[in-house]
């Protein structure tokens, strides 16, 4: 079974990485 908390953390990290690349 998939851990929703880990998915949420990964999604947040990805969003932050994209934001940093875009310079937001």
CHARMM-style PDB file with segment names, atoms N, HN, CA, C and O in Angstrom:
ATOM      1  N   UNK     1       0.841  -1.201   0.000  1.00  0.00      PROA
ATOM      2  CA  UNK     1       0.000   0.000   0.000  1.00  0.00      PROA
ATOM      3  C   UNK     1       0.879   1.255   0.000  1.00  0.00      PROA
ATOM      4  O   UNK     1       1.975   1.270   0.561  1.00  0.00      PROA
ATOM      5  N   UNK     2       0.368   2.301  -0.643  1.00  0.00      PROA
ATOM      6  HN  UNK     2      -0.522   2.289  -1.099  1.00  0.00      PROA
ATOM      7  CA  UNK     2       1.163   3.521  -0.794  1.00  0.00      PROA
ATOM      8  C   UNK     2       0.966   4.436   0.403  1.00  0.00      PROA
ATOM      9  O   UNK     2      -0.145   4.592   0.909  1.00  0.00      PROA
ATOM     10  N   UNK     3       2.059   5.035   0.844  1.00  0.00      PROA
ATOM     11  HN  UNK     3       2.962   4.908   0.433  1.00  0.00      PROA
ATOM     12  CA  UNK     3       1.988   5.944   2.004  1.00  0.00      PROA
ATOM     13  C   UNK     3       1.653   7.358   1.533  1.00  0.00      PROA
ATOM     14  O   UNK     3       2.455   8.011   0.865  1.00  0.00      PROA
ATOM     15  N   UNK     4       0.463   7.814   1.892  1.00  0.00      PROA
ATOM     16  HN  UNK     4      -0.188   7.284   2.435  1.00  0.00      PROA
ATOM     17  CA  UNK     4       0.022   9.139   1.439  1.00  0.00      PROA
ATOM     18  C   UNK     4       0.909  10.248   1.991  1.00  0.00      PROA
ATOM     19  O   UNK     4       1.138  11.254   1.319  1.00  0.00      PROA
ATOM     20  N   UNK     5       1.406  10.070   3.208  1.00  0.00      PROA
ATOM     21  HN  UNK     5       1.219   9.253   3.754  1.00  0.00      PROA
ATOM     22  CA  UNK     5       2.241  11.110   3.806  1.00  0.00      PROA
ATOM     23  C   UNK     5       3.533  11.269   3.002  1.00  0.00      PROA
ATOM     24  O   UNK     5       3.981  12.389   2.760  1.00  0.00      PROA
ATOM     25  N   UNK     6       4.131  10.148   2.590  1.00  0.00      PROA
ATOM     26  HN  UNK     6       3.768   9.238   2.786  1.00  0.00      PROA
ATOM     27  CA  UNK     6       5.380  10.233   1.831  1.00  0.00      PROA
ATOM     28  C   UNK     6       5.111  10.866   0.467  1.00  0.00      PROA
ATOM     29  O   UNK     6       5.935  11.627  -0.041  1.00  0.00      PROA
ATOM     30  N   UNK     7       3.968  10.553  -0.119  1.00  0.00      PROA
ATOM     31  HN  UNK     7       3.299   9.935   0.293  1.00  0.00      PROA
ATOM     32  CA  UNK     7       3.624  11.159  -1.410  1.00  0.00      PROA
ATOM     33  C   UNK     7       3.481  12.661  -1.250  1.00  0.00      PROA
ATOM     34  O   UNK     7       3.948  13.430  -2.091  1.00  0.00      PROA
ATOM     35  N   UNK     8       2.836  13.079  -0.168  1.00  0.00      PROA
ATOM     36  HN  UNK     8       2.458  12.455   0.515  1.00  0.00      PROA
ATOM     37  CA  UNK     8       2.638  14.516   0.064  1.00  0.00      PROA
ATOM     38  C   UNK     8       3.988  15.204   0.258  1.00  0.00      PROA
ATOM     39  O   UNK     8       4.210  16.298  -0.262  1.00  0.00      PROA
ATOM     40  N   UNK     9       4.888  14.563   1.006  1.00  0.00      PROA
ATOM     41  HN  UNK     9       4.707  13.675   1.428  1.00  0.00      PROA
ATOM     42  CA  UNK     9       6.220  15.148   1.227  1.00  0.00      PROA
ATOM     43  C   UNK     9       6.964  15.248  -0.101  1.00  0.00      PROA
ATOM     44  O   UNK     9       7.568  16.278  -0.401  1.00  0.00      PROA
ATOM     45  N   UNK    10       6.921  14.172  -0.901  1.00  0.00      PROA
ATOM     46  HN  UNK    10       6.430  13.335  -0.657  1.00  0.00      PROA
ATOM     47  CA  UNK    10       7.623  14.179  -2.182  1.00  0.00      PROA
ATOM     48  C   UNK    10       7.063  15.260  -3.090  1.00  0.00      PROA
ATOM     49  O   UNK    10       7.818  15.960  -3.764  1.00  0.00      PROA
ATOM     50  N   UNK    11       5.745  15.399  -3.111  1.00  0.00      PROA
ATOM     51  HN  UNK    11       5.132  14.830  -2.563  1.00  0.00      PROA
ATOM     52  CA  UNK    11       5.119  16.412  -3.955  1.00  0.00      PROA
ATOM     53  C   UNK    11       5.559  17.807  -3.520  1.00  0.00      PROA
ATOM     54  O   UNK    11       5.811  18.678  -4.353  1.00  0.00      PROA
ATOM     55  N   UNK    12       5.649  18.008  -2.210  1.00  0.00      PROA
ATOM     56  HN  UNK    12       5.445  17.300  -1.533  1.00  0.00      PROA
ATOM     57  CA  UNK    12       6.059  19.325  -1.707  1.00  0.00      PROA
ATOM     58  C   UNK    12       7.512  19.607  -2.102  1.00  0.00      PROA
ATOM     59  O   UNK    12       7.847  20.725  -2.493  1.00  0.00      PROA
ATOM     60  N   UNK    13       8.375  18.582  -1.997  1.00  0.00      PROA
ATOM     61  HN  UNK    13       8.103  17.674  -1.680  1.00  0.00      PROA
ATOM     62  CA  UNK    13       9.774  18.776  -2.361  1.00  0.00      PROA
ATOM     63  C   UNK    13       9.897  19.093  -3.847  1.00  0.00      PROA
ATOM     64  O   UNK    13      10.678  19.958  -4.243  1.00  0.00      PROA
ATOM     65  N   UNK    14       9.113  18.381  -4.672  1.00  0.00      PROA
ATOM     66  HN  UNK    14       8.478  17.678  -4.351  1.00  0.00      PROA
ATOM     67  CA  UNK    14       9.152  18.615  -6.111  1.00  0.00      PROA
ATOM     68  C   UNK    14       8.688  20.030  -6.418  1.00  0.00      PROA
ATOM     69  O   UNK    14       9.293  20.723  -7.236  1.00  0.00      PROA
ATOM     70  N   UNK    15       7.603  20.464  -5.754  1.00  0.00      PROA
ATOM     71  HN  UNK    15       7.112  19.901  -5.090  1.00  0.00      PROA
ATOM     72  CA  UNK    15       7.077  21.805  -5.983  1.00  0.00      PROA
ATOM     73  C   UNK    15       8.115  22.856  -5.593  1.00  0.00      PROA
ATOM     74  O   UNK    15       8.281  23.855  -6.293  1.00  0.00      PROA
ATOM     75  N   UNK    16       8.804  22.636  -4.493  1.00  0.00      PROA
ATOM     76  HN  UNK    16       8.669  21.824  -3.925  1.00  0.00      PROA
ATOM     77  CA  UNK    16       9.824  23.593  -4.052  1.00  0.00      PROA
ATOM     78  C   UNK    16      10.987  23.619  -5.036  1.00  0.00      PROA
ATOM     79  O   UNK    16      11.536  24.683  -5.325  1.00  0.00      PROA
ATOM     80  N   UNK    17      11.363  22.452  -5.549  1.00  0.00      PROA
ATOM     81  HN  UNK    17      10.917  21.588  -5.314  1.00  0.00      PROA
ATOM     82  CA  UNK    17      12.465  22.383  -6.506  1.00  0.00      PROA
ATOM     83  C   UNK    17      12.102  23.140  -7.776  1.00  0.00      PROA
ATOM     84  O   UNK    17      12.911  23.905  -8.300  1.00  0.00      PROA
ATOM     85  N   UNK    18      10.887  22.927  -8.269  1.00  0.00      PROA
ATOM     86  HN  UNK    18      10.229  22.306  -7.843  1.00  0.00      PROA
ATOM     87  CA  UNK    18      10.440  23.632  -9.474  1.00  0.00      PROA
ATOM     88  C   UNK    18      10.415  25.133  -9.219  1.00  0.00      PROA
ATOM     89  O   UNK    18      10.844  25.919 -10.064  1.00  0.00      PROA
ATOM     90  N   UNK    19       9.914  25.528  -8.057  1.00  0.00      PROA
ATOM     91  HN  UNK    19       9.566  24.889  -7.371  1.00  0.00      PROA
ATOM     92  CA  UNK    19       9.843  26.950  -7.726  1.00  0.00      PROA
ATOM     93  C   UNK    19      11.247  27.564  -7.699  1.00  0.00      PROA
ATOM     94  O   UNK    19      11.453  28.682  -8.171  1.00  0.00      PROA
ATOM     95  N   UNK    20      12.190  26.832  -7.149  1.00  0.00      PROA
ATOM     96  HN  UNK    20      12.023  25.924  -6.766  1.00  0.00      PROA
ATOM     97  CA  UNK    20      13.551  27.372  -7.066  1.00  0.00      PROA
ATOM     98  C   UNK    20      14.167  27.490  -8.457  1.00  0.00      PROA
ATOM     99  O   UNK    20      14.903  28.435  -8.742  1.00  0.00      PROA
ATOM    100  N   UNK    21      13.860  26.524  -9.317  1.00  0.00      PROA
ATOM    101  HN  UNK    21      13.262  25.757  -9.085  1.00  0.00      PROA
ATOM    102  CA  UNK    21      14.398  26.570 -10.686  1.00  0.00      PROA
ATOM    103  C   UNK    21      13.794  27.742 -11.448  1.00  0.00      PROA
ATOM    104  O   UNK    21      14.476  28.406 -12.228  1.00  0.00      PROA
ATOM    105  N   UNK    22      12.503  27.988 -11.213  1.00  0.00      PROA
ATOM    106  HN  UNK    22      11.949  27.448 -10.579  1.00  0.00      PROA
ATOM    107  CA  UNK    22      11.824  29.087 -11.910  1.00  0.00      PROA
ATOM    108  C   UNK    22      12.170  30.437 -11.278  1.00  0.00      PROA
ATOM    109  O   UNK    22      11.884  31.493 -11.843  1.00  0.00      PROA
ATOM    110  N   UNK    23      12.787  30.382 -10.107  1.00  0.00      PROA
ATOM    111  HN  UNK    23      13.020  29.524  -9.649  1.00  0.00      PROA
ATOM    112  CA  UNK    23      13.175  31.628  -9.455  1.00  0.00      PROA
ATOM    113  C   UNK    23      12.017  32.303  -8.751  1.00  0.00      PROA
ATOM    114  O   UNK    23      12.020  33.520  -8.567  1.00  0.00      PROA
ATOM    115  N   UNK    24      11.045  31.534  -8.365  1.00  0.00      PROA
ATOM    116  HN  UNK    24      11.043  30.545  -8.514  1.00  0.00      PROA
ATOM    117  CA  UNK    24       9.873  32.100  -7.675  1.00  0.00      PROA
ATOM    118  C   UNK    24      10.186  32.233  -6.186  1.00  0.00      PROA
ATOM    119  OT1 UNK    24       9.341  32.687  -5.415  1.00  0.00      PROA
TER     120      UNK     24
END
